[in-house]
Structure formats: structure tokens, C-alpha cells
Amino acid sequence: MTAPRSNLAVLVDGVALPEGDARALWERFSTWMEEHRGDLAGFAASEGFASIHPGVDRGRPVLLASKTETRQRPYAPAAALGPTPRGGSADRQKTGACYQGGDTSKPRKGVKR
């Protein structure tokens, strides 16, 4: 009988860590983020990475670490790695407030609520 597959993954410069190493890194990441809210750069440095970002791949949490990518973005909600299904017309997807990063509390010109 095989052990169940872990739901947590870590990619270092695109290469997956073994499951045990990935789980251990996630545990250290969780502990660090509890003690140092939002300090991704500090965690990356403490682990020997240039940057680290949480993400989601097919519904699976993933840490994206890099030893070469020095652009550390601020902490934000995890981003999906692949395309995510979106509803509505193609025109709405191109002009929607979410797509533009706009304020959804105010109607856009010509759009009835």
C-alpha cells in the first residue's frame, strides 16, 4: 500500500522537491509567516533563496522558490499557475473591473447593475 500523495508542493526554479522536503519547507514557511507576517523576502533569505511566492497549481498549494529570480513580490493572495476558468463573454473578461484591477463597488460606464 502506498502513502497518500501530499497536497503541498514546492518548486525550486521549476524543479519539484521530494514530498518530504516539500512538506518540511511548508512547515517552516507557515511558522515563519505566523511570526513575521508577510515577510516573504526574509523567509526566502533564511532558506537560501532569492525569492519565494505562494501559488496554486490545479487546486494544489505550491511554493515557488528561486535561487536566481531576485524580484521578490510583496505578499498577496496566492496566484494560480495556469489559466483559470472564467465565466461571461470574452468582451466582459477584457473590460471587467476585476480584470482592470478597478473598483467593483462603482458601476462602469454603460453597465447597469
C-alpha positions as CSV (number, residue, x, y, z in Angstrom):
1,M,0.0,0.0,0.0
2,T,1.4,3.4,-0.9
3,A,1.2,6.5,1.2
4,P,-1.3,9.2,0.1
5,R,0.1,11.9,-2.1
6,S,0.8,15.2,-0.2
7,N,-1.3,18.2,-1.2
8,L,1.7,20.5,-0.7
9,A,4.3,21.1,-3.4
10,V,7.5,23.2,-3.7
11,L,9.1,24.1,-7.0
12,V,12.7,25.4,-6.9
13,D,13.5,27.1,-10.2
14,G,10.8,24.9,-11.7
15,V,12.1,21.6,-10.2
16,A,9.8,19.8,-7.7
17,L,11.2,19.0,-4.3
18,P,10.7,15.5,-3.0
19,E,7.5,15.2,-0.9
20,G,9.2,15.0,2.5
21,D,11.4,18.1,1.7
22,A,8.4,20.0,0.4
23,R,6.3,19.3,3.5
24,A,9.2,20.3,5.8
25,L,9.7,23.6,3.8
26,W,5.9,24.3,4.0
27,E,6.0,23.8,7.8
28,R,9.0,26.2,8.1
29,F,7.2,28.7,5.8
30,S,4.0,28.5,7.9
31,T,5.9,29.0,11.1
32,W,7.8,31.9,9.7
33,M,4.7,33.6,8.3
34,E,3.0,33.4,11.7
35,E,5.9,35.1,13.4
36,H,6.8,37.5,10.6
37,R,3.5,38.3,8.8
38,G,4.1,39.0,5.1
39,D,7.9,38.7,5.2
40,L,8.5,36.6,2.1
41,A,11.9,38.1,1.5
42,G,13.1,37.3,5.0
43,F,11.9,33.7,4.7
44,A,13.5,33.3,1.2
45,A,16.8,34.7,2.6
46,S,16.6,32.4,5.6
47,E,16.3,29.4,3.3
48,G,18.9,30.4,0.8
49,F,16.5,31.5,-1.9
50,A,16.5,34.8,-3.8
51,S,12.7,34.8,-3.8
52,I,9.7,32.7,-2.8
53,H,6.0,33.1,-3.7
54,P,2.9,31.0,-2.7
55,G,0.8,29.8,-5.6
56,V,-1.8,27.3,-6.6
57,D,-1.4,24.6,-9.3
58,R,-4.6,22.7,-10.2
59,G,-6.0,23.4,-6.7
60,R,-2.8,22.3,-5.0
61,P,-0.9,24.8,-2.8
62,V,2.6,25.3,-4.1
63,L,5.6,27.4,-3.0
64,L,7.6,28.8,-6.0
65,A,11.1,29.3,-4.8
66,S,14.1,30.6,-6.9
67,K,17.8,30.8,-6.3
68,T,18.1,33.2,-9.3
69,E,14.9,35.2,-9.6
70,T,15.7,38.3,-7.4
71,R,12.3,40.1,-7.9
72,Q,10.5,39.4,-4.6
73,R,7.0,40.5,-4.9
74,P,5.1,41.6,-1.8
75,Y,2.9,39.0,-0.1
76,A,-0.5,38.7,-1.8
77,P,-3.2,36.1,-2.2
78,A,-1.8,33.0,-3.9
79,A,-2.0,33.1,-7.6
80,A,-3.0,30.2,-9.9
81,L,-0.2,29.0,-12.1
82,G,-2.3,28.0,-15.1
83,P,-5.3,29.6,-16.7
84,T,-8.4,29.7,-14.5
85,P,-11.8,29.2,-16.0
86,R,-13.8,32.4,-16.2
87,G,-17.4,33.0,-16.8
88,G,-19.1,35.5,-19.1
89,S,-18.3,36.8,-22.5
90,A,-14.8,37.4,-23.9
91,D,-15.7,41.1,-24.0
92,R,-16.6,41.2,-20.3
93,Q,-13.3,39.4,-19.4
94,K,-11.3,42.0,-21.2
95,T,-13.1,45.0,-19.7
96,G,-14.3,43.8,-16.3
97,A,-13.3,45.8,-13.2
98,C,-11.6,42.7,-11.8
99,Y,-9.5,42.4,-15.0
100,Q,-8.6,46.0,-14.8
101,G,-8.0,46.0,-11.1
102,G,-10.7,48.6,-10.7
103,D,-13.2,49.4,-8.0
104,T,-16.2,46.9,-8.3
105,S,-18.3,49.0,-5.9
106,K,-19.0,51.6,-8.7
107,P,-20.6,50.6,-11.9
108,R,-18.6,51.1,-15.1
109,K,-19.8,53.5,-17.7
110,G,-22.6,51.9,-19.7
111,V,-23.0,48.9,-17.3
112,K,-26.3,48.5,-15.4
113,R,-26.3,46.8,-12.0
